[in-house]
Amino acid sequence: MPGDRKGSKPRRGDGYRRYPPRRKVCAFCADKNLAIDYKDPSKLRRFLTDRAKIEPRRKTGTCARHQRKLTEAIKRSRYLAMLPYTGEHIRWSGGVGVRSESERRSRRDDRGPRQPMEPREPQPQAAQQAPEPAPAPEAAPEPVAAANPAGEPAS
């Protein structure tokens, strides 16, 4: 076989790895002081992709317990608009996390001056008056009592 020869390099896909993959350790288990908090979007940002998807455990190395807590914190933070739901928000807002007042102000200034709104035209007086009530319907004539074919009075 081609992979059995001495001195030949193993082909990709043969299942042979030179170095076994290093086991990832949960950052929250390793550092007990590190807490998962939905109010800290800069810390949670590490666990989101550039398209704002939550990174899987196999990529980040978090344990199942902390992955569940992390997911819950990211979803809460998204609900409170601290983290984006999609990557488009990241590109539009220019990043994630709490910005200082000066950063927010400078971003506002970059957009340019606000365009003044055009004044509304006043409505004519006739349109503001209440419509006249509709006339009452005419009374229908009373039905005439039909004579009994036998000639007896109706009871």
The 8 nearest C-alpha neighbors of each residue, nearest first, counted from 0:
[[1, 3, 2, 4, 7, 5, 9, 10],
 [0, 2, 3, 4, 7, 9, 10, 8],
 [3, 1, 9, 0, 4, 7, 8, 10],
 [4, 2, 0, 1, 5, 7, 9, 6],
 [5, 3, 2, 7, 1, 6, 0, 8],
 [4, 6, 7, 3, 2, 8, 1, 9],
 [5, 7, 4, 8, 3, 2, 9, 1],
 [8, 6, 5, 4, 9, 2, 3, 1],
 [9, 7, 10, 6, 2, 5, 4, 1],
 [10, 8, 2, 7, 11, 13, 15, 1],
 [9, 11, 13, 12, 8, 2, 15, 1],
 [10, 12, 13, 9, 14, 15, 16, 8],
 [11, 13, 14, 10, 15, 9, 16, 2],
 [14, 12, 15, 11, 10, 9, 2, 16],
 [13, 15, 12, 16, 11, 10, 9, 17],
 [16, 14, 13, 17, 9, 12, 11, 10],
 [17, 15, 18, 19, 14, 20, 13, 11],
 [16, 18, 19, 15, 20, 9, 14, 8],
 [19, 17, 16, 20, 21, 15, 14, 22],
 [18, 20, 16, 21, 17, 22, 15, 14],
 [21, 19, 22, 18, 16, 23, 17, 57],
 [20, 22, 23, 19, 18, 24, 60, 57],
 [21, 23, 20, 24, 60, 19, 25, 57],
 [24, 22, 60, 21, 25, 59, 61, 57],
 [23, 25, 60, 26, 22, 61, 29, 28],
 [24, 26, 61, 60, 28, 27, 62, 29],
 [25, 27, 29, 28, 30, 24, 61, 60],
 [26, 28, 30, 25, 29, 33, 31, 34],
 [29, 27, 25, 26, 30, 31, 24, 62],
 [28, 30, 26, 27, 25, 31, 24, 33],
 [31, 29, 27, 32, 33, 28, 26, 25],
 [30, 32, 33, 28, 27, 29, 34, 26],
 [33, 31, 30, 34, 27, 29, 28, 35],
 [32, 34, 31, 30, 27, 35, 26, 28],
 [35, 33, 36, 32, 27, 31, 30, 42],
 [36, 34, 69, 37, 33, 72, 68, 43],
 [35, 37, 38, 39, 34, 72, 43, 40],
 [36, 38, 72, 76, 39, 73, 75, 40],
 [39, 37, 36, 40, 76, 81, 72, 75],
 [38, 40, 37, 41, 36, 42, 43, 96],
 [41, 39, 43, 96, 42, 44, 38, 81],
 [40, 42, 96, 44, 43, 39, 95, 45],
 [43, 41, 40, 44, 39, 45, 46, 35],
 [42, 44, 40, 45, 41, 46, 73, 39],
 [43, 45, 41, 46, 47, 42, 40, 95],
 [46, 44, 43, 47, 42, 41, 48, 54],
 [45, 47, 44, 54, 43, 53, 48, 59],
 [48, 46, 53, 51, 52, 44, 54, 45],
 [49, 47, 51, 52, 50, 54, 53, 46],
 [48, 50, 51, 86, 47, 52, 89, 85],
 [49, 51, 86, 48, 52, 85, 87, 47],
 [52, 50, 48, 86, 85, 47, 49, 84],
 [53, 51, 48, 47, 50, 54, 85, 49],
 [52, 54, 47, 46, 48, 55, 51, 70],
 [53, 55, 46, 47, 48, 52, 58, 59],
 [56, 54, 57, 58, 53, 59, 60, 66],
 [57, 55, 59, 60, 58, 61, 54, 66],
 [56, 58, 55, 60, 59, 61, 23, 54],
 [57, 59, 56, 55, 60, 54, 61, 23],
 [60, 58, 56, 61, 57, 55, 54, 46],
 [59, 61, 23, 56, 25, 57, 24, 58],
 [62, 60, 25, 56, 59, 66, 65, 26],
 [61, 63, 65, 25, 64, 66, 60, 56],
 [64, 62, 66, 65, 67, 61, 56, 68],
 [65, 63, 67, 66, 62, 68, 61, 69],
 [64, 66, 68, 67, 62, 63, 69, 61],
 [67, 65, 69, 63, 68, 64, 61, 62],
 [68, 66, 70, 65, 64, 69, 71, 63],
 [69, 67, 65, 71, 66, 70, 72, 64],
 [68, 70, 66, 72, 67, 71, 65, 73],
 [71, 69, 73, 67, 72, 68, 66, 74],
 [70, 72, 68, 74, 69, 73, 75, 67],
 [73, 71, 37, 69, 75, 74, 70, 76],
 [74, 72, 76, 70, 75, 71, 77, 69],
 [73, 75, 77, 71, 76, 72, 70, 78],
 [76, 74, 78, 72, 77, 73, 71, 37],
 [75, 77, 73, 81, 79, 37, 74, 78],
 [78, 76, 82, 80, 74, 79, 75, 81],
 [77, 79, 75, 76, 80, 74, 81, 82],
 [78, 80, 76, 77, 81, 75, 82, 74],
 [81, 79, 77, 78, 82, 76, 83, 84],
 [80, 82, 76, 79, 77, 40, 96, 83],
 [83, 81, 77, 80, 76, 95, 40, 84],
 [84, 82, 85, 88, 77, 51, 89, 80],
 [83, 85, 51, 77, 82, 86, 88, 52],
 [86, 84, 51, 87, 83, 88, 50, 89],
 [87, 85, 50, 51, 89, 88, 49, 90],
 [86, 88, 90, 89, 85, 91, 50, 83],
 [87, 89, 91, 86, 90, 83, 85, 92],
 [90, 88, 86, 94, 87, 92, 91, 93],
 [89, 91, 87, 93, 88, 92, 86, 94],
 [92, 90, 88, 89, 93, 87, 94, 86],
 [93, 91, 89, 90, 94, 88, 95, 87],
 [94, 92, 90, 91, 89, 95, 88, 106],
 [95, 93, 89, 92, 90, 96, 91, 88],
 [96, 94, 82, 89, 41, 97, 40, 44],
 [95, 97, 41, 40, 98, 81, 94, 82],
 [96, 98, 99, 95, 40, 81, 41, 39],
 [99, 97, 102, 96, 103, 100, 101, 95],
 [98, 100, 102, 101, 103, 97, 104, 96],
 [99, 101, 103, 102, 104, 98, 105, 97],
 [100, 102, 104, 103, 99, 105, 98, 106],
 [103, 101, 105, 99, 104, 100, 98, 106],
 [102, 104, 100, 106, 101, 105, 107, 99],
 [103, 105, 101, 107, 106, 102, 100, 108],
 [104, 106, 108, 102, 107, 103, 101, 109],
 [107, 105, 109, 103, 108, 104, 102, 110],
 [106, 108, 104, 105, 109, 110, 103, 111],
 [107, 109, 105, 106, 110, 111, 104, 112],
 [110, 108, 106, 111, 107, 105, 112, 104],
 [111, 109, 108, 107, 106, 112, 113, 105],
 [112, 110, 109, 108, 113, 107, 114, 106],
 [113, 111, 114, 110, 108, 109, 107, 115],
 [112, 114, 115, 111, 110, 116, 108, 107],
 [113, 115, 112, 116, 111, 117, 110, 118],
 [116, 114, 113, 117, 112, 118, 119, 111],
 [115, 117, 118, 114, 119, 113, 120, 112],
 [116, 118, 119, 115, 114, 120, 113, 121],
 [119, 117, 116, 120, 115, 121, 122, 114],
 [118, 120, 121, 117, 116, 122, 115, 123],
 [119, 121, 122, 118, 123, 117, 116, 124],
 [122, 120, 119, 123, 124, 118, 127, 126],
 [121, 123, 120, 124, 126, 127, 125, 119],
 [124, 122, 125, 126, 121, 127, 120, 128],
 [123, 125, 127, 126, 122, 128, 121, 129],
 [126, 124, 127, 128, 123, 122, 129, 130],
 [125, 127, 124, 128, 123, 122, 129, 130],
 [126, 128, 124, 125, 129, 123, 122, 130],
 [129, 127, 125, 126, 130, 124, 131, 123],
 [128, 130, 131, 127, 126, 125, 132, 124],
 [129, 131, 128, 132, 133, 126, 127, 125],
 [132, 130, 133, 129, 134, 128, 125, 135],
 [133, 131, 130, 134, 129, 135, 136, 128],
 [132, 134, 131, 135, 130, 136, 129, 137],
 [135, 133, 136, 132, 137, 131, 138, 130],
 [134, 136, 137, 133, 132, 138, 139, 131],
 [137, 135, 134, 138, 133, 139, 132, 140],
 [138, 136, 139, 135, 134, 140, 133, 141],
 [139, 137, 136, 140, 141, 135, 142, 134],
 [138, 140, 137, 141, 142, 136, 135, 143],
 [141, 139, 142, 138, 143, 137, 144, 136],
 [142, 140, 143, 139, 138, 144, 145, 137],
 [141, 143, 144, 140, 145, 139, 138, 146],
 [144, 142, 145, 141, 140, 146, 139, 147],
 [143, 145, 142, 146, 153, 147, 141, 152],
 [146, 144, 143, 147, 142, 148, 153, 152],
 [147, 145, 148, 144, 150, 152, 153, 151],
 [146, 148, 150, 149, 151, 145, 152, 153],
 [149, 147, 150, 146, 151, 145, 152, 153],
 [148, 150, 147, 151, 146, 152, 153, 145],
 [151, 149, 147, 148, 152, 146, 153, 145],
 [152, 150, 149, 147, 153, 148, 146, 154],
 [151, 153, 154, 150, 147, 146, 149, 148],
 [154, 152, 151, 147, 146, 144, 145, 150],
 [153, 152, 151, 147, 144, 146, 150, 145]]
